[in-house]
Amino acid sequence: MAKAASIKIKLLSSADTGYFYVAKKNSRTQTDKLVKKKYDPVAKKHVEFRETKIK
């Protein structure tokens, strides 16, 4: 059976609040770490969210 192209990743807040989003990414086309600017409701502002592994 073939390996899935898309994997689930955790986007962790760079504001060190512990808040995170879960997203999918195609591991074959996007080989680098994903960084998105999204809203952190704990910090109450937009911050960068960086890709980490789901444990």
C-alpha distance matrix in Angstrom:
0.0 3.8 6.7 9.3 12.3 14.9 16.1 19.1 22.2 25.7 28.7 31.6 35.2 37.2 40.4 39.4 39.6 36.3 35.2 31.7 29.4 25.6 23.9 20.6 20.1 17.8 17.4 16.9 20.2 22.2 22.3 25.6 26.7 27.4 31.0 32.4 35.8 35.8 38.3 38.8 40.8 41.9 43.5 44.4 43.6 40.9 39.3 36.4 33.1 31.0 27.3 26.6 23.7 23.1 24.0
3.8 0.0 3.8 6.4 8.9 11.9 13.5 16.9 19.8 23.4 26.2 29.2 32.7 34.6 37.9 37.2 37.6 34.4 33.2 29.6 27.2 23.5 21.4 17.9 17.0 14.4 13.9 13.2 16.5 18.6 18.7 22.2 23.5 24.1 27.8 29.2 32.8 33.0 35.7 36.4 38.6 39.8 41.1 42.0 40.9 38.1 36.5 33.5 30.4 28.2 24.6 24.2 21.6 21.5 22.8
6.7 3.8 0.0 3.8 6.4 9.1 10.1 13.5 16.2 19.9 22.6 25.6 29.1 31.0 34.2 33.5 34.0 30.8 29.8 26.1 23.9 20.3 18.3 14.9 14.0 11.7 10.8 10.8 14.3 15.8 15.7 19.0 20.0 20.8 24.5 26.0 29.6 29.8 32.5 33.1 35.4 36.5 37.7 38.7 37.6 34.8 33.1 30.0 26.8 24.6 20.9 20.4 17.9 17.9 19.4
9.3 6.4 3.8 0.0 3.8 5.6 7.2 10.6 13.7 17.4 19.9 23.2 26.6 28.6 31.8 31.3 31.5 28.5 27.1 23.4 20.9 17.2 15.0 11.5 10.8 8.9 9.0 9.7 12.6 13.9 14.6 17.7 18.3 18.4 22.0 23.1 26.6 26.6 29.3 30.0 32.2 33.6 34.8 35.6 34.5 31.7 30.2 27.3 24.2 22.3 18.7 18.7 16.4 16.2 18.2
12.3 8.9 6.4 3.8 0.0 3.8 6.7 10.3 12.8 16.6 18.5 22.0 25.1 26.9 30.2 30.1 30.6 27.9 26.3 22.5 19.9 16.6 13.7 10.0 8.3 5.5 6.1 6.3 8.9 10.4 11.6 14.7 15.7 15.8 19.4 20.6 24.1 24.5 27.5 28.5 31.0 32.5 33.4 34.1 32.7 29.6 28.1 25.1 22.2 20.3 17.0 17.6 16.0 16.5 19.1
14.9 11.9 9.1 5.6 3.8 0.0 3.8 7.0 9.6 13.2 15.2 18.7 21.9 23.9 27.1 27.0 27.2 24.5 22.8 19.0 16.2 12.8 10.0 6.3 5.3 4.2 5.9 8.0 9.6 9.9 11.5 13.9 14.1 13.4 16.8 17.6 21.0 21.2 23.9 24.9 27.3 28.9 29.9 30.5 29.2 26.3 24.9 22.1 19.1 17.5 14.3 15.0 13.7 13.8 16.8
16.1 13.5 10.1 7.2 6.7 3.8 0.0 3.8 6.5 10.2 12.7 16.0 19.4 21.5 24.6 24.1 24.4 21.4 20.0 16.2 13.9 10.5 8.4 5.5 5.6 6.4 6.6 9.8 11.6 10.9 11.6 13.4 12.7 12.4 15.6 16.7 20.1 20.0 22.5 23.0 25.3 26.5 27.7 28.6 27.6 24.9 23.3 20.5 17.1 15.3 11.9 11.9 10.1 10.1 13.0
19.1 16.9 13.5 10.6 10.3 7.0 3.8 0.0 3.8 7.0 9.9 13.0 16.4 19.0 21.7 21.1 21.0 18.0 16.4 12.7 10.4 6.9 5.7 4.5 6.5 9.0 9.6 13.1 14.3 12.7 13.6 14.4 12.7 11.8 14.4 15.1 18.0 17.4 19.6 19.7 21.9 23.0 24.4 25.4 24.7 22.2 20.7 18.3 14.7 13.4 10.1 10.0 8.4 7.5 10.8
22.2 19.8 16.2 13.7 12.8 9.6 6.5 3.8 0.0 3.8 6.5 9.5 13.0 15.3 18.2 17.7 17.9 15.1 13.8 10.1 8.5 5.8 5.5 6.0 7.1 10.2 10.1 13.9 14.7 12.2 12.6 12.5 10.0 9.1 11.4 12.4 15.4 15.1 17.3 17.2 19.7 20.5 21.5 22.9 22.0 19.6 17.6 15.0 11.4 9.8 6.5 6.4 5.8 6.0 9.8
25.7 23.4 19.9 17.4 16.6 13.2 10.2 7.0 3.8 0.0 3.8 6.1 9.7 12.4 14.9 14.1 14.2 11.3 10.1 6.5 5.9 4.7 6.4 8.7 10.2 13.6 13.6 17.4 17.8 14.9 15.2 14.2 11.0 9.7 10.8 11.5 13.7 13.0 14.7 14.0 16.4 16.9 18.0 19.6 19.0 17.0 15.0 12.8 9.0 8.0 5.7 5.3 5.9 5.7 9.2
28.7 26.2 22.6 19.9 18.5 15.2 12.7 9.9 6.5 3.8 0.0 3.8 6.7 9.3 12.0 12.0 12.3 10.2 8.6 5.3 5.0 6.1 7.2 10.0 11.1 14.6 14.9 18.5 18.1 14.8 15.4 13.6 10.1 8.0 7.9 8.1 10.1 9.6 11.6 11.1 14.1 14.7 15.2 16.7 15.7 13.4 11.3 9.0 5.3 5.1 4.6 6.2 8.6 9.3 12.6
31.6 29.2 25.6 23.2 22.0 18.7 16.0 13.0 9.5 6.1 3.8 0.0 3.8 6.5 8.8 8.3 8.8 6.9 6.3 4.5 6.7 8.8 10.8 13.7 14.8 18.2 18.1 21.7 21.3 17.9 18.0 15.7 11.9 10.5 9.5 9.9 10.8 10.3 11.4 9.8 12.7 12.4 12.8 15.0 14.4 12.7 10.1 8.4 5.1 5.4 6.4 6.7 9.5 10.3 12.7
35.2 32.7 29.1 26.6 25.1 21.9 19.4 16.4 13.0 9.7 6.7 3.8 0.0 3.8 5.4 6.0 6.6 6.5 5.8 5.9 8.4 11.5 13.3 16.5 17.5 21.0 21.1 24.5 23.7 20.1 20.4 17.7 14.0 12.2 10.0 9.7 9.3 8.7 9.1 7.1 10.4 9.9 9.5 11.8 11.0 9.6 6.9 6.3 4.5 6.6 9.2 10.1 13.3 14.0 16.2
37.2 34.6 31.0 28.6 26.9 23.9 21.5 19.0 15.3 12.4 9.3 6.5 3.8 0.0 3.8 5.4 7.8 8.7 9.1 9.6 12.0 14.8 16.2 19.0 19.4 22.6 22.3 25.4 24.5 20.7 20.6 17.5 13.8 12.7 10.0 10.4 9.8 10.5 11.2 9.5 12.8 11.8 10.3 13.0 11.6 10.2 6.6 5.7 5.7 6.9 10.2 11.3 14.8 16.3 18.3
40.4 37.9 34.2 31.8 30.2 27.1 24.6 21.7 18.2 14.9 12.0 8.8 5.4 3.8 0.0 3.9 5.6 8.1 8.8 10.6 13.5 16.8 18.6 21.8 22.5 25.9 25.8 29.0 28.1 24.3 24.4 21.3 17.6 16.3 13.4 13.1 11.5 11.4 10.8 8.3 10.9 9.2 7.2 10.4 9.6 9.5 6.8 7.9 8.6 10.5 13.7 14.5 17.7 18.7 20.4
39.4 37.2 33.5 31.3 30.1 27.0 24.1 21.1 17.7 14.1 12.0 8.3 6.0 5.4 3.9 0.0 3.8 5.6 7.8 10.1 13.5 16.5 18.8 22.0 22.9 26.3 25.9 29.3 28.8 25.1 24.8 21.9 18.1 17.3 15.0 15.2 14.4 13.9 13.3 10.2 12.3 9.8 9.1 12.7 12.8 12.9 10.3 10.7 10.1 11.2 13.6 13.4 16.2 16.9 17.9
39.6 37.6 34.0 31.5 30.6 27.2 24.4 21.0 17.9 14.2 12.3 8.8 6.6 7.8 5.6 3.8 0.0 3.8 5.5 8.8 12.3 15.6 18.4 21.8 23.4 26.9 26.9 30.5 30.0 26.5 26.6 23.9 20.1 18.8 16.6 16.0 14.8 13.4 11.9 8.3 9.4 6.5 7.0 10.5 11.6 12.4 10.8 11.9 11.1 12.9 15.0 14.8 17.1 17.1 18.1
36.3 34.4 30.8 28.5 27.9 24.5 21.4 18.0 15.1 11.3 10.2 6.9 6.5 8.7 8.1 5.6 3.8 0.0 3.8 6.4 10.2 12.9 16.0 19.4 21.1 24.6 24.5 28.2 28.1 24.7 24.7 22.4 18.6 17.5 16.0 15.8 15.4 13.9 13.0 9.6 10.8 8.7 10.1 13.1 14.1 14.3 12.5 12.7 10.7 11.9 13.1 12.2 14.0 13.5 14.4
35.2 33.2 29.8 27.1 26.3 22.8 20.0 16.4 13.8 10.1 8.6 6.3 5.8 9.1 8.8 7.8 5.5 3.8 0.0 3.8 7.2 10.4 13.5 17.1 19.2 22.9 23.3 27.0 26.6 23.4 23.9 21.9 18.1 16.2 14.7 13.7 13.2 11.0 9.9 6.9 8.1 7.2 9.1 11.3 12.2 12.1 10.9 11.4 9.3 11.3 12.5 12.4 14.2 13.5 15.1
31.7 29.6 26.1 23.4 22.5 19.0 16.2 12.7 10.1 6.5 5.3 4.5 5.9 9.6 10.6 10.1 8.8 6.4 3.8 0.0 3.8 6.8 9.8 13.3 15.4 19.1 19.7 23.3 23.1 20.0 20.7 18.9 15.3 13.3 12.3 11.6 12.0 10.0 10.1 8.3 10.2 10.4 12.0 13.6 13.8 12.7 11.3 10.8 7.7 9.2 9.6 9.7 11.4 10.7 13.0
29.4 27.2 23.9 20.9 19.9 16.2 13.9 10.4 8.5 5.9 5.0 6.7 8.4 12.0 13.5 13.5 12.3 10.2 7.2 3.8 0.0 3.8 6.5 10.2 12.7 16.4 17.6 21.1 20.7 17.9 19.2 17.9 14.7 12.1 11.7 10.4 11.4 9.2 10.0 9.5 11.4 12.8 14.3 15.1 14.8 13.2 12.4 11.5 8.3 9.8 9.5 10.4 11.7 10.8 13.8
25.6 23.5 20.3 17.2 16.6 12.8 10.5 6.9 5.8 4.7 6.1 8.8 11.5 14.8 16.8 16.5 15.6 12.9 10.4 6.8 3.8 0.0 3.8 7.1 10.1 13.7 14.9 18.5 18.6 16.2 17.5 16.9 14.1 11.9 12.7 12.0 13.8 12.1 13.5 13.3 15.1 16.4 18.1 18.9 18.5 16.6 15.6 14.1 10.7 11.1 9.4 9.9 10.1 8.7 12.0
23.9 21.4 18.3 15.0 13.7 10.0 8.4 5.7 5.5 6.4 7.2 10.8 13.3 16.2 18.6 18.8 18.4 16.0 13.5 9.8 6.5 3.8 0.0 3.8 6.7 10.4 12.1 15.5 15.2 13.1 15.0 14.8 12.6 10.0 11.5 10.8 13.3 12.2 14.4 15.2 17.4 19.1 20.3 20.7 19.8 17.3 16.4 14.4 11.2 11.2 9.3 10.7 11.0 10.5 14.1
20.6 17.9 14.9 11.5 10.0 6.3 5.5 4.5 6.0 8.7 10.0 13.7 16.5 19.0 21.8 22.0 21.8 19.4 17.1 13.3 10.2 7.1 3.8 0.0 3.8 7.0 9.1 12.2 12.3 10.9 12.9 13.7 12.4 10.4 12.8 12.8 15.8 15.3 17.8 18.8 21.1 22.9 23.9 24.4 23.2 20.5 19.4 17.0 13.9 13.2 10.6 12.0 11.6 11.4 15.0
20.1 17.0 14.0 10.8 8.3 5.3 5.6 6.5 7.1 10.2 11.1 14.8 17.5 19.4 22.5 22.9 23.4 21.1 19.2 15.4 12.7 10.1 6.7 3.8 0.0 3.8 5.9 8.9 8.7 7.2 9.4 10.6 10.1 8.5 11.7 12.4 15.8 16.3 19.3 20.5 23.3 24.9 25.5 26.0 24.4 21.3 19.9 17.0 14.2 12.9 10.2 12.0 12.0 12.8 16.4
17.8 14.4 11.7 8.9 5.5 4.2 6.4 9.0 10.2 13.6 14.6 18.2 21.0 22.6 25.9 26.3 26.9 24.6 22.9 19.1 16.4 13.7 10.4 7.0 3.8 0.0 3.8 5.5 5.8 5.9 8.3 10.7 11.4 10.8 14.2 15.3 18.9 19.7 22.9 24.2 27.0 28.7 29.1 29.7 27.9 24.7 23.2 20.1 17.6 15.8 13.0 14.6 14.2 15.3 18.6
17.4 13.9 10.8 9.0 6.1 5.9 6.6 9.6 10.1 13.6 14.9 18.1 21.1 22.3 25.8 25.9 26.9 24.5 23.3 19.7 17.6 14.9 12.1 9.1 5.9 3.8 0.0 3.8 5.7 5.3 5.8 8.7 9.9 10.5 14.3 16.3 20.0 21.1 24.4 25.3 28.3 29.5 29.9 30.8 29.1 25.8 23.9 20.5 17.9 15.4 12.3 13.4 12.7 14.4 17.3
16.9 13.2 10.8 9.7 6.3 8.0 9.8 13.1 13.9 17.4 18.5 21.7 24.5 25.4 29.0 29.3 30.5 28.2 27.0 23.3 21.1 18.5 15.5 12.2 8.9 5.5 3.8 0.0 3.8 5.9 6.4 10.1 12.3 13.2 16.9 18.8 22.5 23.9 27.3 28.6 31.6 33.0 33.2 34.0 32.0 28.6 26.7 23.3 21.0 18.5 15.7 16.9 16.3 18.1 20.9
20.2 16.5 14.3 12.6 8.9 9.6 11.6 14.3 14.7 17.8 18.1 21.3 23.7 24.5 28.1 28.8 30.0 28.1 26.6 23.1 20.7 18.6 15.2 12.3 8.7 5.8 5.7 3.8 0.0 3.8 6.1 9.1 11.6 11.8 15.1 16.8 20.4 22.1 25.7 27.3 30.5 32.1 32.0 32.5 30.2 26.7 25.0 21.6 19.8 17.7 15.4 17.5 17.6 19.6 22.7
22.2 18.6 15.8 13.9 10.4 9.9 10.9 12.7 12.2 14.9 14.8 17.9 20.1 20.7 24.3 25.1 26.5 24.7 23.4 20.0 17.9 16.2 13.1 10.9 7.2 5.9 5.3 5.9 3.8 0.0 3.8 5.7 7.9 8.1 11.5 13.5 17.2 19.0 22.6 24.1 27.4 28.8 28.5 29.3 26.9 23.4 21.5 18.0 16.2 14.0 11.9 14.2 14.9 17.2 20.5
22.3 18.7 15.7 14.6 11.6 11.5 11.6 13.6 12.6 15.2 15.4 18.0 20.4 20.6 24.4 24.8 26.6 24.7 23.9 20.7 19.2 17.5 15.0 12.9 9.4 8.3 5.8 6.4 6.1 3.8 0.0 3.8 6.8 8.7 12.2 15.1 18.7 20.8 24.3 25.3 28.7 29.7 29.3 30.5 28.3 24.9 22.4 18.7 16.9 13.9 11.6 13.3 13.8 16.7 19.5
25.6 22.2 19.0 17.7 14.7 13.9 13.4 14.4 12.5 14.2 13.6 15.7 17.7 17.5 21.3 21.9 23.9 22.4 21.9 18.9 17.9 16.9 14.8 13.7 10.6 10.7 8.7 10.1 9.1 5.7 3.8 0.0 3.8 6.4 9.3 12.6 16.1 18.6 22.0 22.9 26.5 27.2 26.5 27.9 25.5 22.1 19.4 15.6 14.1 11.1 9.5 11.7 13.2 16.4 19.3
26.7 23.5 20.0 18.3 15.7 14.1 12.7 12.7 10.0 11.0 10.1 11.9 14.0 13.8 17.6 18.1 20.1 18.6 18.1 15.3 14.7 14.1 12.6 12.4 10.1 11.4 9.9 12.3 11.6 7.9 6.8 3.8 0.0 3.8 6.6 10.1 13.5 15.7 18.9 19.4 23.0 23.6 23.0 24.5 22.3 19.1 16.2 12.5 10.6 7.4 5.8 8.3 10.5 13.7 16.7
27.4 24.1 20.8 18.4 15.8 13.4 12.4 11.8 9.1 9.7 8.0 10.5 12.2 12.7 16.3 17.3 18.8 17.5 16.2 13.3 12.1 11.9 10.0 10.4 8.5 10.8 10.5 13.2 11.8 8.1 8.7 6.4 3.8 0.0 3.8 6.6 10.3 12.3 15.7 16.7 20.2 21.3 20.7 21.8 19.5 16.2 13.8 10.2 8.3 6.1 5.3 8.8 11.3 13.8 17.2
31.0 27.8 24.5 22.0 19.4 16.8 15.6 14.4 11.4 10.8 7.9 9.5 10.0 10.0 13.4 15.0 16.6 16.0 14.7 12.3 11.7 12.7 11.5 12.8 11.7 14.2 14.3 16.9 15.1 11.5 12.2 9.3 6.6 3.8 0.0 3.8 7.0 9.5 13.0 14.0 17.7 18.8 17.7 18.7 16.2 12.8 10.2 6.6 5.6 4.7 6.4 10.1 13.3 15.6 18.9
32.4 29.2 26.0 23.1 20.6 17.6 16.7 15.1 12.4 11.5 8.1 9.9 9.7 10.4 13.1 15.2 16.0 15.8 13.7 11.6 10.4 12.0 10.8 12.8 12.4 15.3 16.3 18.8 16.8 13.5 15.1 12.6 10.1 6.6 3.8 0.0 3.8 6.1 9.8 11.7 15.2 16.9 15.9 16.2 13.6 10.0 8.3 5.6 5.3 6.8 8.7 12.3 15.4 16.9 20.4
35.8 32.8 29.6 26.6 24.1 21.0 20.1 18.0 15.4 13.7 10.1 10.8 9.3 9.8 11.5 14.4 14.8 15.4 13.2 12.0 11.4 13.8 13.3 15.8 15.8 18.9 20.0 22.5 20.4 17.2 18.7 16.1 13.5 10.3 7.0 3.8 0.0 3.8 7.1 9.4 12.9 14.7 13.3 13.1 10.1 6.4 5.5 4.3 5.9 8.8 11.6 14.9 18.1 19.3 22.6
35.8 33.0 29.8 26.6 24.5 21.2 20.0 17.4 15.1 13.0 9.6 10.3 8.7 10.5 11.4 13.9 13.4 13.9 11.0 10.0 9.2 12.1 12.2 15.3 16.3 19.7 21.1 23.9 22.1 19.0 20.8 18.6 15.7 12.3 9.5 6.1 3.8 0.0 3.8 6.6 9.7 12.1 11.3 10.7 8.4 5.3 5.8 6.3 6.7 10.2 12.5 15.3 18.2 18.7 21.9
38.3 35.7 32.5 29.3 27.5 23.9 22.5 19.6 17.3 14.7 11.6 11.4 9.1 11.2 10.8 13.3 11.9 13.0 9.9 10.1 10.0 13.5 14.4 17.8 19.3 22.9 24.4 27.3 25.7 22.6 24.3 22.0 18.9 15.7 13.0 9.8 7.1 3.8 0.0 3.8 6.2 9.0 8.5 7.3 5.7 4.2 6.3 8.5 9.0 12.7 15.1 17.3 20.1 20.1 22.9
38.8 36.4 33.1 30.0 28.5 24.9 23.0 19.7 17.2 14.0 11.1 9.8 7.1 9.5 8.3 10.2 8.3 9.6 6.9 8.3 9.5 13.3 15.2 18.8 20.5 24.2 25.3 28.6 27.3 24.1 25.3 22.9 19.4 16.7 14.0 11.7 9.4 6.6 3.8 0.0 3.8 5.5 5.5 5.7 5.7 5.9 6.6 9.0 8.9 12.5 14.9 16.4 19.0 18.8 21.2
40.8 38.6 35.4 32.2 31.0 27.3 25.3 21.9 19.7 16.4 14.1 12.7 10.4 12.8 10.9 12.3 9.4 10.8 8.1 10.2 11.4 15.1 17.4 21.1 23.3 27.0 28.3 31.6 30.5 27.4 28.7 26.5 23.0 20.2 17.7 15.2 12.9 9.7 6.2 3.8 0.0 3.8 5.5 4.6 6.8 8.6 10.1 12.8 12.6 16.1 18.2 19.3 21.5 20.8 22.9
41.9 39.8 36.5 33.6 32.5 28.9 26.5 23.0 20.5 16.9 14.7 12.4 9.9 11.8 9.2 9.8 6.5 8.7 7.2 10.4 12.8 16.4 19.1 22.9 24.9 28.7 29.5 33.0 32.1 28.8 29.7 27.2 23.6 21.3 18.8 16.9 14.7 12.1 9.0 5.5 3.8 0.0 3.8 5.4 8.2 10.4 10.9 13.5 13.2 16.3 18.5 19.0 21.3 20.6 22.2
43.5 41.1 37.7 34.8 33.4 29.9 27.7 24.4 21.5 18.0 15.2 12.8 9.5 10.3 7.2 9.1 7.0 10.1 9.1 12.0 14.3 18.1 20.3 23.9 25.5 29.1 29.9 33.2 32.0 28.5 29.3 26.5 23.0 20.7 17.7 15.9 13.3 11.3 8.5 5.5 5.5 3.8 0.0 3.8 5.6 8.2 8.5 11.7 12.5 15.7 18.5 19.5 22.2 22.2 23.9
44.4 42.0 38.7 35.6 34.1 30.5 28.6 25.4 22.9 19.6 16.7 15.0 11.8 13.0 10.4 12.7 10.5 13.1 11.3 13.6 15.1 18.9 20.7 24.4 26.0 29.7 30.8 34.0 32.5 29.3 30.5 27.9 24.5 21.8 18.7 16.2 13.1 10.7 7.3 5.7 4.6 5.4 3.8 0.0 3.8 7.2 9.2 12.8 13.9 17.5 20.3 21.7 24.4 24.2 26.3
43.6 40.9 37.6 34.5 32.7 29.2 27.6 24.7 22.0 19.0 15.7 14.4 11.0 11.6 9.6 12.8 11.6 14.1 12.2 13.8 14.8 18.5 19.8 23.2 24.4 27.9 29.1 32.0 30.2 26.9 28.3 25.5 22.3 19.5 16.2 13.6 10.1 8.4 5.7 5.7 6.8 8.2 5.6 3.8 0.0 3.8 6.4 10.1 12.0 15.6 18.7 20.7 23.8 24.1 26.5
40.9 38.1 34.8 31.7 29.6 26.3 24.9 22.2 19.6 17.0 13.4 12.7 9.6 10.2 9.5 12.9 12.4 14.3 12.1 12.7 13.2 16.6 17.3 20.5 21.3 24.7 25.8 28.6 26.7 23.4 24.9 22.1 19.1 16.2 12.8 10.0 6.4 5.3 4.2 5.9 8.6 10.4 8.2 7.2 3.8 0.0 3.8 7.1 9.3 12.9 16.1 18.5 21.7 22.4 25.1
39.3 36.5 33.1 30.2 28.1 24.9 23.3 20.7 17.6 15.0 11.3 10.1 6.9 6.6 6.8 10.3 10.8 12.5 10.9 11.3 12.4 15.6 16.4 19.4 19.9 23.2 23.9 26.7 25.0 21.5 22.4 19.4 16.2 13.8 10.2 8.3 5.5 5.8 6.3 6.6 10.1 10.9 8.5 9.2 6.4 3.8 0.0 3.8 6.5 9.8 13.3 15.6 19.1 20.1 22.8
36.4 33.5 30.0 27.3 25.1 22.1 20.5 18.3 15.0 12.8 9.0 8.4 6.3 5.7 7.9 10.7 11.9 12.7 11.4 10.8 11.5 14.1 14.4 17.0 17.0 20.1 20.5 23.3 21.6 18.0 18.7 15.6 12.5 10.2 6.6 5.6 4.3 6.3 8.5 9.0 12.8 13.5 11.7 12.8 10.1 7.1 3.8 0.0 3.8 6.4 10.0 12.7 16.3 17.9 20.8
33.1 30.4 26.8 24.2 22.2 19.1 17.1 14.7 11.4 9.0 5.3 5.1 4.5 5.7 8.6 10.1 11.1 10.7 9.3 7.7 8.3 10.7 11.2 13.9 14.2 17.6 17.9 21.0 19.8 16.2 16.9 14.1 10.6 8.3 5.6 5.3 5.9 6.7 9.0 8.9 12.6 13.2 12.5 13.9 12.0 9.3 6.5 3.8 0.0 3.8 6.9 9.4 12.8 14.2 17.2
31.0 28.2 24.6 22.3 20.3 17.5 15.3 13.4 9.8 8.0 5.1 5.4 6.6 6.9 10.5 11.2 12.9 11.9 11.3 9.2 9.8 11.1 11.2 13.2 12.9 15.8 15.4 18.5 17.7 14.0 13.9 11.1 7.4 6.1 4.7 6.8 8.8 10.2 12.7 12.5 16.1 16.3 15.7 17.5 15.6 12.9 9.8 6.4 3.8 0.0 3.8 6.5 10.2 12.4 15.3
27.3 24.6 20.9 18.7 17.0 14.3 11.9 10.1 6.5 5.7 4.6 6.4 9.2 10.2 13.7 13.6 15.0 13.1 12.5 9.6 9.5 9.4 9.3 10.6 10.2 13.0 12.3 15.7 15.4 11.9 11.6 9.5 5.8 5.3 6.4 8.7 11.6 12.5 15.1 14.9 18.2 18.5 18.5 20.3 18.7 16.1 13.3 10.0 6.9 3.8 0.0 3.8 7.0 9.5 12.6
26.6 24.2 20.4 18.7 17.6 15.0 11.9 10.0 6.4 5.3 6.2 6.7 10.1 11.3 14.5 13.4 14.8 12.2 12.4 9.7 10.4 9.9 10.7 12.0 12.0 14.6 13.4 16.9 17.5 14.2 13.3 11.7 8.3 8.8 10.1 12.3 14.9 15.3 17.3 16.4 19.3 19.0 19.5 21.7 20.7 18.5 15.6 12.7 9.4 6.5 3.8 0.0 3.8 6.7 9.2
23.7 21.6 17.9 16.4 16.0 13.7 10.1 8.4 5.8 5.9 8.6 9.5 13.3 14.8 17.7 16.2 17.1 14.0 14.2 11.4 11.7 10.1 11.0 11.6 12.0 14.2 12.7 16.3 17.6 14.9 13.8 13.2 10.5 11.3 13.3 15.4 18.1 18.2 20.1 19.0 21.5 21.3 22.2 24.4 23.8 21.7 19.1 16.3 12.8 10.2 7.0 3.8 0.0 3.8 6.2
23.1 21.5 17.9 16.2 16.5 13.8 10.1 7.5 6.0 5.7 9.3 10.3 14.0 16.3 18.7 16.9 17.1 13.5 13.5 10.7 10.8 8.7 10.5 11.4 12.8 15.3 14.4 18.1 19.6 17.2 16.7 16.4 13.7 13.8 15.6 16.9 19.3 18.7 20.1 18.8 20.8 20.6 22.2 24.2 24.1 22.4 20.1 17.9 14.2 12.4 9.5 6.7 3.8 0.0 3.8
24.0 22.8 19.4 18.2 19.1 16.8 13.0 10.8 9.8 9.2 12.6 12.7 16.2 18.3 20.4 17.9 18.1 14.4 15.1 13.0 13.8 12.0 14.1 15.0 16.4 18.6 17.3 20.9 22.7 20.5 19.5 19.3 16.7 17.2 18.9 20.4 22.6 21.9 22.9 21.2 22.9 22.2 23.9 26.3 26.5 25.1 22.8 20.8 17.2 15.3 12.6 9.2 6.2 3.8 0.0
